[in-house]
Protein backbone atom coordinates (compact mmCIF):
# COMPACT_ATOMS: atom_id res chain seq x y z
CA UNK A 1 0.00 0.00 0.00
CA UNK A 2 1.34 3.48 -0.78
CA UNK A 3 2.63 5.44 2.26
CA UNK A 4 -0.27 6.68 4.35
CA UNK A 5 -2.92 5.08 2.17
CA UNK A 6 -6.02 3.83 3.92
CA UNK A 7 -8.40 0.98 3.19
CA UNK A 8 -11.80 1.25 4.80
CA UNK A 9 -13.81 -1.91 5.36
CA UNK A 10 -17.36 -2.06 6.65
CA UNK A 11 -18.48 -5.65 6.92
CA UNK A 12 -21.91 -7.11 6.41
CA UNK A 13 -24.21 -7.69 9.36
CA UNK A 14 -23.27 -11.36 9.33
CA UNK A 15 -19.76 -10.44 10.51
CA UNK A 16 -18.68 -8.58 13.68
CA UNK A 17 -20.00 -5.05 13.53
CA UNK A 18 -16.77 -3.14 13.19
CA UNK A 19 -15.15 -0.54 11.04
CA UNK A 20 -11.55 -1.32 10.21
CA UNK A 21 -8.80 0.87 8.79
CA UNK A 22 -5.32 -0.02 7.66
CA UNK A 23 -2.31 2.11 6.82
CA UNK A 24 1.26 1.28 5.89
CA UNK A 25 4.50 2.57 4.60
CA UNK A 26 7.21 0.29 3.31
CA UNK A 27 10.70 0.68 4.72
CA UNK A 28 13.89 -0.19 2.87
CA UNK A 29 17.28 0.43 4.53
CA UNK A 30 15.68 2.77 7.02
CA UNK A 31 13.92 4.93 4.41
CA UNK A 32 10.22 5.15 3.77
CA UNK A 33 9.41 4.45 0.15
CA UNK A 34 6.25 5.05 -1.85
CA UNK A 35 4.84 2.49 -4.27
CA UNK A 36 3.01 5.24 -6.12
CA UNK A 37 4.79 8.22 -7.65
CA UNK A 38 4.15 11.61 -6.11
CA UNK A 39 2.90 10.41 -2.72
CA UNK A 40 3.06 13.24 -0.23
CA UNK A 41 4.07 12.40 3.33
CA UNK A 42 2.15 15.36 4.67
CA UNK A 43 -1.12 14.87 2.84
CA UNK A 44 -1.74 11.14 2.39
CA UNK A 45 -4.53 9.76 4.63
CA UNK A 46 -3.85 7.55 7.61
CA UNK A 47 -5.68 5.82 10.46
CA UNK A 48 -5.51 8.36 13.29
CA UNK A 49 -7.43 6.44 15.95
CA UNK A 50 -9.93 3.59 16.14
CA UNK A 51 -12.45 4.21 13.36
CA UNK A 52 -11.00 7.63 12.48
CA UNK A 53 -9.20 8.76 9.32
CA UNK A 54 -6.91 11.80 9.20
CA UNK A 55 -5.05 13.38 6.30
CA UNK A 56 -1.54 13.64 7.75
CA UNK A 57 0.99 10.81 7.74
CA UNK A 58 3.15 9.37 10.49
CA UNK A 59 2.79 5.63 9.87
CA UNK A 60 6.04 3.68 9.47
CA UNK A 61 4.84 0.13 9.02
CA UNK A 62 1.71 -1.97 8.71
CA UNK A 63 -0.79 -0.88 11.28
CA UNK A 64 -4.27 -2.22 11.83
CA UNK A 65 -6.72 -0.34 14.04
CA UNK A 66 -9.97 -1.97 15.04
CA UNK A 67 -13.03 -0.52 16.78
CA UNK A 68 -15.81 -2.59 18.30
CA UNK A 69 -18.11 0.40 18.75
CA UNK A 70 -18.67 1.45 15.14
CA UNK A 71 -21.43 -0.61 13.52
CA UNK A 72 -21.00 -1.46 9.86
CA UNK A 73 -24.54 -0.44 9.15
CA UNK A 74 -27.68 0.67 10.91
CA UNK A 75 -31.23 -0.49 10.57
CA UNK A 76 -33.50 1.69 8.46
CA UNK A 77 -36.39 2.76 10.66
CA UNK A 78 -39.57 3.87 8.85
CA UNK A 79 -41.39 6.98 10.14
CA UNK A 80 -44.42 5.09 11.42
CA UNK A 81 -46.42 7.01 14.06
CA UNK A 82 -46.09 5.40 17.48
CA UNK A 83 -43.20 3.11 16.52
CA UNK A 84 -40.59 4.71 18.78
CA UNK A 85 -42.98 4.91 21.72
CA UNK A 86 -44.08 1.29 21.39
CA UNK A 87 -40.52 -0.02 21.09
CA UNK A 88 -39.15 -2.45 18.55
CA UNK A 89 -36.39 -4.90 17.75
CA UNK A 90 -34.07 -4.92 14.76
CA UNK A 91 -32.27 -8.02 13.49
CA UNK A 92 -29.60 -7.52 16.15
CA UNK A 93 -31.98 -7.88 19.08
CA UNK A 94 -33.91 -10.67 17.34
CA UNK A 95 -30.76 -12.76 16.91
CA UNK A 96 -29.50 -12.19 20.46
CA UNK A 97 -32.52 -13.51 22.38
CA UNK A 98 -32.18 -16.00 25.21
CA UNK A 99 -35.92 -16.49 25.67
CA UNK A 100 -38.58 -16.92 23.01
CA UNK A 101 -41.39 -14.38 22.78
CA UNK A 102 -44.92 -15.71 22.54
CA UNK A 103 -45.50 -13.84 19.28
CA UNK A 104 -43.71 -11.55 16.84
CA UNK A 105 -44.77 -9.30 13.97
CA UNK A 106 -42.22 -8.34 11.32
CA UNK A 107 -42.45 -5.11 9.34
CA UNK A 108 -40.64 -5.87 6.09
CA UNK A 109 -40.81 -8.66 3.54
CA UNK A 110 -37.14 -9.23 2.85
CA UNK A 111 -34.54 -11.76 3.88
CA UNK A 112 -34.39 -10.83 7.59
CA UNK A 113 -38.14 -11.12 8.10
CA UNK A 114 -38.48 -14.31 6.09
CA UNK A 115 -35.58 -16.17 7.70
CA UNK A 116 -36.28 -15.09 11.27
CA UNK A 117 -40.03 -15.58 11.04
CA UNK A 118 -39.64 -19.16 9.83
CA UNK A 119 -36.99 -19.82 12.47
CA UNK A 120 -39.16 -18.52 15.32
CA UNK A 121 -42.33 -20.11 13.98
CA UNK A 122 -40.71 -23.54 14.05
CA UNK A 123 -39.99 -22.98 17.73
CA UNK A 124 -43.64 -22.32 18.36
CA UNK A 125 -43.66 -18.51 18.19
CA UNK A 126 -46.78 -17.06 16.53
CA UNK A 127 -45.40 -14.89 13.69
CA UNK A 128 -46.75 -12.45 11.13
CA UNK A 129 -45.11 -10.51 8.29
CA UNK A 130 -46.40 -7.15 7.06
CA UNK A 131 -45.12 -5.59 3.82
CA UNK A 132 -46.32 -4.51 0.38
CA UNK A 133 -44.30 -7.35 -1.18
CA UNK A 134 -42.46 -10.54 -0.30
CA UNK A 135 -38.91 -11.16 -1.56
CA UNK A 136 -39.36 -8.18 -3.87
CA UNK A 137 -35.95 -8.42 -5.55
CA UNK A 138 -36.71 -11.90 -6.87
CA UNK A 139 -38.91 -13.25 -9.65
CA UNK A 140 -42.64 -12.97 -8.74
CA UNK A 141 -42.87 -16.76 -8.94
CA UNK A 142 -40.42 -16.99 -6.05
CA UNK A 143 -42.65 -14.82 -3.87
CA UNK A 144 -45.67 -16.95 -4.71
CA UNK A 145 -43.95 -20.20 -3.78
CA UNK A 146 -42.37 -18.64 -0.68
CA UNK A 147 -45.78 -17.46 0.52
CA UNK A 148 -47.07 -21.02 0.48
CA UNK A 149 -44.04 -22.30 2.39
CA UNK A 150 -44.38 -19.67 5.12
CA UNK A 151 -48.13 -20.16 5.45
CA UNK A 152 -47.56 -23.90 5.78
CA UNK A 153 -45.37 -23.02 8.80
CA UNK A 154 -48.30 -21.13 10.31
CA UNK A 155 -46.95 -17.65 9.57
CA UNK A 156 -49.60 -15.00 8.95
CA UNK A 157 -48.85 -12.99 5.82
CA UNK A 158 -50.19 -9.48 5.33
CA UNK A 159 -48.64 -8.85 1.93
CA UNK A 160 -49.97 -5.75 0.19
CA UNK A 161 -51.00 -3.43 3.01
CA UNK A 162 -48.59 -1.10 4.77
CA UNK A 163 -48.11 -0.47 8.47
CA UNK A 164 -49.49 3.00 9.18
CA UNK A 165 -49.38 3.20 12.99
CA UNK A 166 -48.18 1.31 16.07
CA UNK A 167 -49.53 1.38 19.62
CA UNK A 168 -49.27 -0.70 22.77
CA UNK A 169 -52.09 -2.52 24.49
CA UNK A 170 -50.93 -4.17 27.69
CA UNK A 171 -47.89 -6.27 26.83
CA UNK A 172 -48.60 -6.31 23.10
CA UNK A 173 -47.66 -4.08 20.16
CA UNK A 174 -50.54 -3.47 17.80
CA UNK A 175 -49.74 -2.62 14.17
CA UNK A 176 -52.52 -0.85 12.29
CA UNK A 177 -52.60 -1.46 8.54
CA UNK A 178 -53.70 0.94 5.82
CA UNK A 179 -56.42 -1.50 4.73
CA UNK A 180 -58.16 -1.23 8.08
CA UNK A 181 -56.74 -4.44 9.53
CA UNK A 182 -54.33 -4.89 12.40
CA UNK A 183 -51.74 -7.33 13.69
CA UNK A 184 -50.72 -7.69 17.32
CA UNK A 185 -47.77 -9.44 18.93
CA UNK A 186 -45.55 -9.38 21.98
CA UNK A 187 -42.56 -8.08 20.02
CA UNK A 188 -42.29 -5.97 16.89
CA UNK A 189 -39.30 -6.49 14.58
CA UNK A 190 -38.43 -3.76 12.06
CA UNK A 191 -36.68 -5.25 9.03
CA UNK A 192 -37.19 -2.90 6.08
CA UNK A 193 -33.52 -2.66 5.17
CA UNK A 194 -30.22 -1.35 6.43
CA UNK A 195 -28.18 1.77 5.74
CA UNK A 196 -24.36 1.93 5.69
CA UNK A 197 -22.79 4.05 8.41
CA UNK A 198 -20.42 6.54 6.85
CA UNK A 199 -20.51 9.42 9.32
CA UNK A 200 -18.09 10.08 12.15
CA UNK A 201 -15.01 8.57 10.52
CA UNK A 202 -13.40 11.79 9.34
CA UNK A 203 -13.88 11.02 5.68
CA UNK A 204 -14.22 14.72 4.94
CA UNK A 205 -10.56 15.15 5.89
CA UNK A 206 -9.54 13.09 2.87
CA UNK A 207 -11.98 14.69 0.46
CA UNK A 208 -14.68 12.00 0.52
CA UNK A 209 -18.33 13.02 0.73
CA UNK A 210 -20.56 9.93 1.11
CA UNK A 211 -23.89 9.91 -0.69
CA UNK A 212 -27.24 8.47 0.44
CA UNK A 213 -26.17 4.94 -0.52
CA UNK A 214 -22.70 5.17 0.98
CA UNK A 215 -19.18 5.81 -0.30
CA UNK A 216 -18.91 5.88 -4.07
CA UNK A 217 -16.10 3.72 -5.44
CA UNK A 218 -14.80 2.98 -8.92
CA UNK A 219 -14.27 -0.44 -10.53
CA UNK A 220 -11.19 -0.96 -8.35
CA UNK A 221 -12.90 0.00 -5.07
CA UNK A 222 -11.03 3.30 -5.01
CA UNK A 223 -12.87 5.96 -3.05
CA UNK A 224 -10.26 8.67 -3.46
CA UNK A 225 -6.55 9.33 -3.65
CA UNK A 226 -4.96 6.64 -1.50
CA UNK A 227 -8.32 5.51 -0.08
CA UNK A 228 -10.20 2.30 -0.84
CA UNK A 229 -13.63 1.33 0.47
CA UNK A 230 -15.16 -2.13 0.61
CA UNK A 231 -18.30 -3.76 1.93
CA UNK A 232 -21.63 -2.32 2.96
CA UNK A 233 -20.33 1.25 3.07
CA UNK A 234 -20.12 1.24 -0.75
CA UNK A 235 -23.81 0.50 -1.19
CA UNK A 236 -22.98 -1.97 -3.98
CA UNK A 237 -24.64 -5.06 -2.51
CA UNK A 238 -24.93 -5.68 1.21
CA UNK A 239 -23.68 -9.24 1.31
CA UNK A 240 -20.75 -10.64 3.26
CA UNK A 241 -19.49 -12.45 0.15
CA UNK A 242 -19.51 -9.18 -1.82
CA UNK A 243 -17.53 -7.45 0.94
CA UNK A 244 -14.96 -10.26 0.84
CA UNK A 245 -14.78 -10.01 -2.95
CA UNK A 246 -14.27 -6.24 -2.79
CA UNK A 247 -11.54 -6.80 -0.22
CA UNK A 248 -9.67 -8.91 -2.77
CA UNK A 249 -10.23 -6.29 -5.49
CA UNK A 250 -8.92 -3.51 -3.25
CA UNK A 251 -5.95 -5.56 -2.07
CA UNK A 252 -4.97 -6.36 -5.65
CA UNK A 253 -5.11 -2.69 -6.58
CA UNK A 254 -3.12 -1.68 -3.52
CA UNK A 255 -0.44 -4.21 -4.47
CA UNK A 256 -0.21 -2.83 -7.99
CA UNK A 257 -2.20 -5.58 -9.70
CA UNK A 258 -5.47 -3.82 -10.57
CA UNK A 259 -8.45 -5.98 -11.49
CA UNK A 260 -11.90 -4.59 -12.28
CA UNK A 261 -14.78 -5.70 -10.09
CA UNK A 262 -17.54 -7.61 -11.86
CA UNK A 263 -20.95 -7.90 -10.18
CA UNK A 264 -22.88 -9.69 -12.94
CA UNK A 265 -23.04 -12.98 -11.06
CA UNK A 266 -23.60 -12.22 -7.37
CA UNK A 267 -25.47 -15.12 -5.73
CA UNK A 268 -28.41 -14.34 -3.42
CA UNK A 269 -29.66 -16.93 -0.96
CA UNK A 270 -32.57 -16.91 1.48
CA UNK A 271 -31.65 -19.47 4.10
CA UNK A 272 -35.14 -20.75 4.62
CA UNK A 273 -36.21 -24.37 4.43
CA UNK A 274 -36.12 -25.11 1.56
CA UNK A 275 -33.44 -22.65 0.51
CA UNK A 276 -34.13 -20.05 -2.17
CA UNK A 277 -31.11 -19.20 -4.32
CA UNK A 278 -30.85 -16.76 -7.21
CA UNK A 279 -28.21 -15.22 -9.42
CA UNK A 280 -28.17 -12.69 -12.23
CA UNK A 281 -31.29 -11.13 -13.74
CA UNK A 282 -34.94 -11.97 -13.45
CA UNK A 283 -36.78 -12.31 -16.76
CA UNK A 284 -38.42 -8.92 -16.23
CA UNK A 285 -35.09 -7.26 -15.46
CA UNK A 286 -33.55 -8.80 -18.56
CA UNK A 287 -36.29 -7.52 -20.84
CA UNK A 288 -36.06 -4.05 -19.31
CA UNK A 289 -32.42 -4.11 -20.42
CA UNK A 290 -33.55 -4.93 -23.99
CA UNK A 291 -32.34 -8.50 -23.73
CA UNK A 292 -34.23 -11.02 -25.85
CA UNK A 293 -34.92 -13.14 -22.78
CA UNK A 294 -36.42 -16.61 -22.74
CA UNK A 295 -36.96 -18.83 -19.73
CA UNK A 296 -37.96 -22.27 -18.58
CA UNK A 297 -39.25 -23.35 -15.17
CA UNK A 298 -39.19 -27.01 -14.15
CA UNK A 299 -40.73 -28.92 -11.27
CA UNK A 300 -37.88 -30.90 -9.75
CA UNK A 301 -39.67 -33.98 -8.32
CA UNK A 302 -41.17 -34.83 -11.71
CA UNK A 303 -38.09 -34.16 -13.82
CA UNK A 304 -35.07 -35.40 -11.81
CA UNK A 305 -34.58 -38.19 -9.30
CA UNK A 306 -32.72 -36.41 -6.52
CA UNK A 307 -35.71 -34.81 -4.71
CA UNK A 308 -37.26 -38.14 -3.78
CA UNK A 309 -33.96 -39.77 -2.93
CA UNK A 310 -33.21 -36.80 -0.65
CA UNK A 311 -36.39 -36.34 1.43
CA UNK A 312 -39.68 -37.95 2.30
CA UNK A 313 -41.87 -35.23 0.78
CA UNK A 314 -39.98 -34.15 -2.36
CA UNK A 315 -40.42 -30.64 -3.66
CA UNK A 316 -38.53 -27.96 -5.54
CA UNK A 317 -38.54 -25.64 -8.52
CA UNK A 318 -35.75 -24.45 -10.79
CA UNK A 319 -35.73 -21.74 -13.46
CA UNK A 320 -33.24 -20.45 -16.02
CA UNK A 321 -33.26 -17.17 -17.96
CA UNK A 322 -31.23 -16.97 -21.16
CA UNK A 323 -30.24 -14.33 -23.70
CA UNK A 324 -31.47 -15.75 -26.99
CA UNK A 325 -29.29 -13.45 -29.11
CA UNK A 326 -25.99 -14.14 -27.37
CA UNK A 327 -26.75 -17.73 -26.42
CA UNK A 328 -25.74 -17.37 -22.78
CA UNK A 329 -27.35 -17.69 -19.37
CA UNK A 330 -28.23 -14.37 -17.68
CA UNK A 331 -30.19 -15.55 -14.66
CA UNK A 332 -31.38 -18.51 -12.61
CA UNK A 333 -33.28 -19.24 -9.44
CA UNK A 334 -34.01 -22.33 -7.41
CA UNK A 335 -36.31 -23.17 -4.54
CA UNK A 336 -35.12 -26.51 -3.27
CA UNK A 337 -33.01 -28.26 -0.65
CA UNK A 338 -29.38 -27.09 -0.66
CA UNK A 339 -30.14 -24.59 -3.45
CA UNK A 340 -27.51 -22.25 -2.02
CA UNK A 341 -24.90 -24.87 -2.85
CA UNK A 342 -25.78 -26.00 -6.37
CA UNK A 343 -26.82 -22.56 -7.69
CA UNK A 344 -23.11 -21.86 -8.11
CA UNK A 345 -23.03 -23.77 -11.36
CA UNK A 346 -25.24 -20.98 -12.71
CA UNK A 347 -23.04 -18.37 -11.01
CA UNK A 348 -20.00 -19.60 -12.92
CA UNK A 349 -21.96 -19.93 -16.18
CA UNK A 350 -23.11 -16.30 -15.99
CA UNK A 351 -19.76 -14.93 -14.86
CA UNK A 352 -17.79 -16.75 -17.57
CA UNK A 353 -20.50 -16.37 -20.24
CA UNK A 354 -20.34 -20.08 -21.00
CA UNK A 355 -22.32 -20.83 -24.19
CA UNK A 356 -25.66 -22.55 -23.70
CA UNK A 357 -24.53 -25.26 -26.07
CA UNK A 358 -21.71 -26.16 -23.67
CA UNK A 359 -23.97 -26.06 -20.62
CA UNK A 360 -26.54 -28.31 -22.30
CA UNK A 361 -23.88 -30.79 -23.32
CA UNK A 362 -22.30 -31.02 -19.85
CA UNK A 363 -22.71 -34.39 -18.12
CA UNK A 364 -24.21 -34.10 -14.62
CA UNK A 365 -23.94 -36.76 -11.93
CA UNK A 366 -27.04 -38.91 -11.37
CA UNK A 367 -28.90 -38.51 -9.07
CA UNK A 368 -28.10 -34.92 -8.06
CA UNK A 369 -29.89 -31.58 -8.06
CA UNK A 370 -27.31 -30.43 -10.62
CA UNK A 371 -29.12 -32.50 -13.27
CA UNK A 372 -31.75 -29.75 -13.28
CA UNK A 373 -29.44 -27.39 -15.18
CA UNK A 374 -29.19 -29.39 -18.37
CA UNK A 375 -32.83 -30.38 -18.28
CA UNK A 376 -34.07 -26.80 -17.82
CA UNK A 377 -31.82 -25.52 -20.60
CA UNK A 378 -33.13 -28.18 -22.96
CA UNK A 379 -36.65 -26.89 -22.32
CA UNK A 380 -35.93 -23.36 -23.49
CA UNK A 381 -37.96 -22.22 -26.52
CA UNK A 382 -36.42 -22.91 -29.92
CA UNK A 383 -34.26 -25.71 -28.54
CA UNK A 384 -34.08 -28.46 -31.17
CA UNK A 385 -33.27 -31.38 -28.92
CA UNK A 386 -34.05 -35.00 -29.72
CA UNK A 387 -34.24 -35.83 -26.02
CA UNK A 388 -35.53 -33.09 -23.73
CA UNK A 389 -36.53 -35.01 -20.61
CA UNK A 390 -34.64 -38.21 -19.86
CA UNK A 391 -36.26 -39.10 -16.55
CA UNK A 392 -39.58 -40.79 -15.74
CA UNK A 393 -41.01 -39.70 -12.41
CA UNK A 394 -42.44 -42.26 -10.01
CA UNK A 395 -46.21 -42.62 -10.52
CA UNK A 396 -46.82 -41.34 -6.97
CA UNK A 397 -45.09 -38.05 -7.76
CA UNK A 398 -47.52 -35.37 -8.89
CA UNK A 399 -46.86 -31.89 -10.22
CA UNK A 400 -46.50 -29.70 -13.24
CA UNK A 401 -43.58 -30.96 -15.31
CA UNK A 402 -42.36 -27.98 -17.28
CA UNK A 403 -43.40 -24.38 -17.71
CA UNK A 404 -41.87 -22.53 -20.65
CA UNK A 405 -42.11 -18.81 -21.33
Long-range contacts (C-beta under 8 A, 24 or more apart in sequence): 1-35, 1-254, 1-255, 2-34, 2-35, 2-36, 2-39, 2-44, 2-226, 2-254, 3-32, 3-33, 3-34, 3-39, 3-41, 3-44, 3-57, 3-59, 4-39, 4-41, 4-44, 4-45, 4-46, 4-57, 4-59, 4-226, 5-36, 5-44, 5-45, 5-226, 5-227, 5-228, 5-254, 6-45, 6-46, 6-47, 6-53, 6-206, 6-226, 6-227, 6-228, 7-227, 7-228, 7-229, 7-230, 7-250, 7-251, 7-254, 8-53, 8-201, 8-215, 8-223, 8-227, 8-228, 8-229, 8-230, 8-233, 9-229, 9-230, 9-231, 9-233, 9-243, 9-247, 10-72, 10-73, 10-196, 10-197, 10-229, 10-230, 10-231, 10-232, 10-233, 10-243, 11-72, 11-231, 11-232, 11-240, 11-243, 12-72, 12-73, 12-231, 12-232, 12-238, 12-239, 12-240, 12-242, 12-243, 13-72, 13-73, 13-91, 13-92, 13-194, 13-232, 13-238, 14-240, 15-72, 15-240, 15-243, 16-68, 17-68, 17-70, 17-71, 17-72, 17-73, 18-66, 18-67, 18-68, 18-70, 18-72, 19-51, 19-67, 19-70, 19-71, 19-72, 19-197, 19-201, 20-64, 20-65, 20-66, 20-67, 21-47, 21-51, 21-52, 21-53, 21-64, 21-65, 22-47, 22-62, 22-63, 22-64, 22-65, 23-47, 23-59, 23-63, 24-59, 24-61, 24-62, 24-63, 25-57, 25-59, 25-60, 25-61, 27-60, 27-61, 32-60, 35-256, 36-226, 39-226, 44-225, 44-226, 45-205, 45-206, 45-224, 45-226, 45-227, 48-202, 51-200, 51-201, 52-201, 52-202, 53-201, 53-202, 53-203, 53-205, 53-206, 53-227, 54-202, 54-205, 55-205, 55-206, 70-197, 70-200, 70-201, 71-197, 72-196, 72-197, 72-231, 72-232, 72-233, 73-194, 73-195, 73-196, 73-197, 73-232, 73-238, 74-194, 74-195, 74-197, 75-190, 75-191, 75-193, 75-194, 75-195, 76-192, 76-193, 76-194, 76-195, 77-190, 77-192, 78-107, 78-163, 78-190, 78-192, 80-107, 80-163, 80-164, 80-165, 80-166, 81-164, 81-165, 81-166, 82-165, 82-166, 82-167, 83-166, 83-188, 83-190, 85-166, 85-168, 86-166, 86-167, 86-168, 86-173, 86-188, 87-168, 87-173, 87-188, 88-166, 88-173, 88-187, 88-188, 88-189, 88-190, 89-187, 89-188, 89-189, 89-190, 90-189, 90-190, 90-191, 91-116, 91-189, 91-191, 93-189, 94-187, 94-189, 100-124, 100-125, 101-125, 101-185, 101-186, 101-187, 102-126, 102-186, 103-127, 103-128, 103-172, 103-184, 103-185, 103-186, 103-187, 104-128, 104-185, 104-186, 104-187, 104-188, 104-189, 105-129, 105-130, 105-173, 105-175, 105-183, 105-184, 105-185, 105-187, 105-188, 105-189, 106-130, 106-131, 106-189, 106-191, 107-131, 107-163, 107-175, 107-188, 107-189, 107-190, 107-191, 107-192, 108-189, 108-190, 108-191, 108-192, 108-193, 109-133, 109-134, 109-135, 109-136, 109-159, 110-135, 110-136, 110-137, 110-191, 110-192, 110-193, 111-135, 111-270, 112-189, 112-191, 113-189, 113-191, 114-146, 114-150, 114-270, 114-272, 115-270, 115-271, 115-272, 116-189, 116-191, 117-150, 117-155, 118-149, 118-150, 118-153, 118-155, 118-272, 118-273, 121-150, 121-153, 121-154, 121-155, 122-153, 126-154, 126-156, 126-185, 127-154, 127-155, 127-156, 127-185, 128-155, 128-156, 128-157, 128-158, 128-183, 128-185, 129-155, 129-156, 129-157, 129-158, 129-159, 130-158, 130-161, 130-162, 130-163, 130-175, 130-177, 130-183, 131-158, 131-159, 131-162, 131-192, 132-159, 132-160, 132-161, 132-162, 133-159, 134-159, 135-270, 135-276, 137-268, 138-268, 138-276, 138-278, 138-282, 138-333, 139-278, 139-282, 139-283, 139-284, 139-319, 139-333, 140-284, 141-297, 141-317, 141-319, 142-276, 142-278, 142-333, 142-335, 145-317, 145-335, 146-270, 146-272, 146-276, 146-335, 149-272, 149-274, 156-183, 158-183, 194-232, 194-238, 196-232, 196-233, 196-234, 196-235, 196-238, 197-233, 198-233, 211-235, 219-260, 219-261, 220-249, 220-250, 220-253, 220-258, 220-259, 220-260, 220-261, 221-246, 221-249, 221-250, 221-253, 221-261, 222-250, 222-253, 228-253, 228-254, 236-263, 237-263, 237-266, 239-266, 239-268, 241-266, 241-267, 242-266, 262-351, 264-350, 264-351, 265-347, 265-348, 265-350, 265-351, 267-340, 267-343, 267-344, 267-347, 269-339, 269-340, 269-343, 271-340, 274-315, 274-316, 274-335, 274-336, 274-337, 274-339, 275-334, 275-335, 275-336, 275-337, 275-338, 275-339, 275-340, 276-333, 276-334, 276-335, 276-339, 277-333, 277-334, 277-339, 277-340, 277-342, 277-343, 278-331, 278-332, 278-333, 278-334, 278-343, 279-331, 279-332, 279-333, 279-343, 279-346, 279-347, 279-350, 280-321, 280-329, 280-330, 280-331, 280-332, 280-346, 280-350, 281-321, 281-330, 281-331, 282-321, 282-331, 282-333, 283-321, 283-331, 283-405, 285-331, 286-321, 286-323, 286-330, 286-331, 291-323, 291-325, 291-330, 292-323, 292-324, 292-325, 293-321, 293-322, 293-323, 293-324, 293-330, 294-321, 294-322, 294-324, 294-380, 294-381, 294-382, 294-405, 295-319, 295-320, 295-321, 295-322, 295-380, 295-404, 295-405, 296-320, 296-376, 296-377, 296-379, 296-380, 296-381, 296-402, 296-403, 296-404, 296-405, 297-376, 297-402, 297-403, 297-404, 297-405, 298-372, 298-375, 298-376, 298-379, 298-401, 298-402, 298-403, 299-399, 299-400, 299-401, 299-402, 300-336, 300-369, 300-372, 301-393, 301-397, 301-399, 302-393, 302-397, 302-398, 302-399, 302-400, 302-401, 303-372, 303-375, 303-389, 303-391, 303-393, 303-401, 303-402, 304-367, 304-369, 304-371, 304-372, 304-375, 304-391, 305-366, 305-367, 305-371, 305-391, 306-367, 306-368, 306-369, 306-371, 307-336, 307-337, 307-369, 308-394, 308-397, 309-367, 310-337, 310-369, 311-337, 314-397, 316-369, 318-372, 318-373, 318-376, 319-376, 320-346, 320-373, 320-376, 320-377, 320-380, 322-356, 322-377, 322-380, 324-381, 324-382, 326-353, 327-355, 327-356, 327-357, 328-353, 328-354, 328-355, 328-356, 329-354, 329-356, 329-359, 329-377, 334-369, 334-372, 336-369, 337-369, 338-369, 339-369, 342-368, 342-369, 342-370, 345-370, 345-373, 346-373, 356-380, 360-385, 379-404, 380-404
